Amino acid sequence: MKKLSLLIPWFFLVAAGPALAEVPDQQPVKRELQLIHVFEGQEPEFLLAIGQSGFKTVAALKEHLRSWAPGSELRWAPGCLRFGKEPLLSSERDMQAFRKFLEERKIKFVLVPSG
């Protein structure tokens, strides 16, 4: 019976090994959000970027932020230059919904107002 008890923990470690490796690192991060203006075509387009990752929509940005650990921080200093239709900045309702999303995820949001 003792040999069987030694094999069971080893079996679970082997079986759980790959699954454990697929779990993303859940350490809090501190990142900066940027708003990129794209001037190709009739009207400017916008990308929300964190590091080297860009997001065309707030929904795509939120999907990325779902992987962040609680306690993470997102800082944003969007500046004061506006063209209209900027994501989050052009709608108080959208900004409030974004803040609520981050609050629910326990991600600190630091919005640096432009002057």
C-alpha positions as CSV (number, residue, x, y, z in Angstrom):
1,M,0.0,0.0,0.0
2,K,2.9,2.4,0.7
3,K,4.2,2.1,-2.9
4,L,0.8,3.1,-4.2
5,S,0.7,6.2,-2.0
6,L,4.1,7.2,-3.4
7,L,3.0,6.8,-7.0
8,I,-0.2,8.9,-6.6
9,P,1.5,12.2,-5.7
10,W,4.0,11.6,-8.5
11,F,1.2,10.9,-11.0
12,F,-0.7,14.0,-10.0
13,L,2.5,16.1,-10.4
14,V,3.1,14.8,-13.9
15,A,-0.6,15.1,-14.9
16,A,-0.9,18.6,-13.5
17,G,2.5,19.8,-14.8
18,P,1.4,21.1,-18.3
19,A,-1.8,22.6,-16.9
20,L,0.2,24.5,-14.3
21,A,2.6,25.8,-16.9
22,E,-0.3,27.3,-18.9
23,V,-1.5,29.4,-15.9
24,P,-0.4,33.0,-16.6
25,D,1.8,34.8,-14.1
26,Q,-0.6,36.5,-11.7
27,Q,1.8,39.2,-10.4
28,P,0.4,42.7,-10.4
29,V,1.8,44.9,-13.1
30,K,2.2,48.7,-13.6
31,R,1.7,49.9,-17.1
32,E,1.1,53.0,-19.1
33,L,-1.8,53.4,-21.6
34,Q,-1.3,55.5,-24.7
35,L,-3.6,56.9,-27.3
36,I,-2.1,56.6,-30.8
37,H,-3.5,58.8,-33.5
38,V,-3.4,57.3,-37.0
39,F,-3.7,59.9,-39.8
40,E,-4.4,57.8,-42.9
41,G,-7.6,58.4,-44.7
42,Q,-10.3,61.0,-44.3
43,E,-10.6,61.0,-40.5
44,P,-8.1,60.1,-37.8
45,E,-8.3,56.7,-36.3
46,F,-7.2,55.7,-32.8
47,L,-5.3,52.9,-31.2
48,L,-5.1,52.3,-27.4
49,A,-1.6,50.9,-26.7
50,I,0.1,49.4,-23.7
51,G,3.7,48.8,-24.4
52,Q,4.0,47.1,-27.9
53,S,0.4,45.9,-27.8
54,G,-2.3,48.0,-29.6
55,F,-6.1,47.7,-29.4
56,K,-8.5,49.1,-31.9
57,T,-11.5,49.0,-29.5
58,V,-12.1,49.5,-25.8
59,A,-13.6,46.0,-25.8
60,A,-10.3,44.6,-27.1
61,L,-8.5,46.6,-24.4
62,K,-10.8,45.2,-21.7
63,E,-10.2,41.7,-22.9
64,H,-6.5,42.2,-22.5
65,L,-6.9,43.7,-19.0
66,R,-8.9,40.7,-17.9
67,S,-5.6,38.8,-17.7
68,W,-4.1,41.3,-15.3
69,A,-3.8,40.4,-11.6
70,P,-5.7,42.3,-9.0
71,G,-3.5,45.1,-7.6
72,S,-2.2,46.1,-11.0
73,E,-2.1,49.7,-12.0
74,L,-2.9,51.4,-15.4
75,R,-1.7,55.0,-15.8
76,W,-3.0,57.2,-18.6
77,A,-2.0,60.8,-19.4
78,P,-3.8,61.3,-22.7
79,G,-2.9,65.0,-23.1
80,C,-5.2,67.8,-24.1
81,L,-5.2,67.7,-27.9
82,R,-8.6,66.3,-29.2
83,F,-9.9,65.6,-32.6
84,G,-13.2,64.1,-31.5
85,K,-14.3,60.5,-31.4
86,E,-11.3,59.5,-29.2
87,P,-12.1,56.3,-27.3
88,L,-13.1,56.9,-23.7
89,L,-12.3,60.6,-23.8
90,S,-15.2,61.5,-26.0
91,S,-17.9,59.9,-23.8
92,E,-18.3,60.4,-20.1
93,R,-20.5,57.3,-20.0
94,D,-17.9,55.2,-21.7
95,M,-15.2,56.5,-19.3
96,Q,-17.4,55.7,-16.2
97,A,-18.0,52.2,-17.6
98,F,-14.3,51.7,-18.1
99,R,-13.5,52.9,-14.6
100,K,-16.2,50.6,-13.2
101,F,-14.7,47.6,-15.1
102,L,-11.2,48.4,-13.7
103,E,-12.6,48.8,-10.2
104,E,-14.4,45.4,-10.4
105,R,-11.1,43.8,-11.6
106,K,-9.3,45.6,-8.7
107,I,-7.0,47.4,-11.1
108,K,-6.0,50.9,-10.0
109,F,-6.6,53.5,-12.7
110,V,-4.5,56.7,-12.6
111,L,-5.9,59.3,-15.1
112,V,-3.5,62.2,-15.3
113,P,-5.7,65.2,-16.3
114,S,-4.3,67.4,-19.1
115,G,-3.7,71.0,-18.4
